[in-house]
Amino acid sequence: MPLYKREDHYDEEAVANMAEHYRAILGTLGEDVGREGLLKTPERAAKALAFLTQGQGVDPAQILRSALFEEDCEEMVLIRDIEVFSLCEHHMLPFLGKAHVAYLPQGKITGLSKIPRVVDVFARRLQVQERLTKQIRDCIQDTLDPKGVAVVIEARHLCMQMRGVEKQHSLTTTSAFTGSFLNDPKTRKEFIRLIDTRGV
């Protein structure tokens, strides 16, 4: 027997309800929902959407508080290149990229894995990149009360690449700062230097 086994848990009633809607959409598209390749598609699509929006209703601040430590540390804590996968709320198409998150502790730090988890909680919702960036910043600032927080997200949006303007190589960058990252040019410049991958 394996020591660890991943199990996904779904609200079966919600999944069944969404599956019926997906079945109706496929029929409206002119598809034969009874053909072999589509028999289980409505349920799979419903479960996929449930997974991709699982951050709804989860308290990301509680994630930070679950591993909160008193520590005499004032140097920048930076986690770079956090993978981001989210759904644009305007077209429900994916946008994906990476987030760079830093904070300047003021007597409290959190477990390093908690920052990417906070990013995931906010990303696993119907989102816009601008709001996602600010939500991550505000959660860390309000929970840890650091001297400053910096968040930069770089992402490609399939709603721009697959439809609309169809610009395949466009990259959207958003940023949000508080405290020293906002008011001290030297601190902000150090953060930007550390996340700049052009010289790597």
C-alpha angles and dihedrals in degrees: 000000000000118000091226132031126177115224126186117213121202136182095249094200092052092046092050091049093049091045090058090054092049089050090053091048092052090050091050089053088058096253123144100241089192096063118108098251093054102039094099098025096098092054093043091050091048092051091046091053091047090052094046092052098040092118091072109110095010117124107228092188089064089057090057093045091052090072105027118148136184106236135164094230127131101164122107117276109206130181110188133193098019106176113243125199118173143148122247107235092215098061103004089237122135128264118190140178139104139301129213114203128183137168137181108228122228103193096313133077133175132217111281093236091057095071094060089045091055089050089052094049092055093040093052091073135075098280152167116221094236093057093042090057093051094044092056091048095048095046092054093043095048095044104040099028092214126173088256146344130214126192127178123177124190115189145163116224119213090203085068097039102042100034140007111031092001095214104167101192102039116129124195118210123191129178138189128185140181135185117347093005088057100039105030113066091194093057093046091048091053091052092050090048092052095051095043105109097181092096095045 
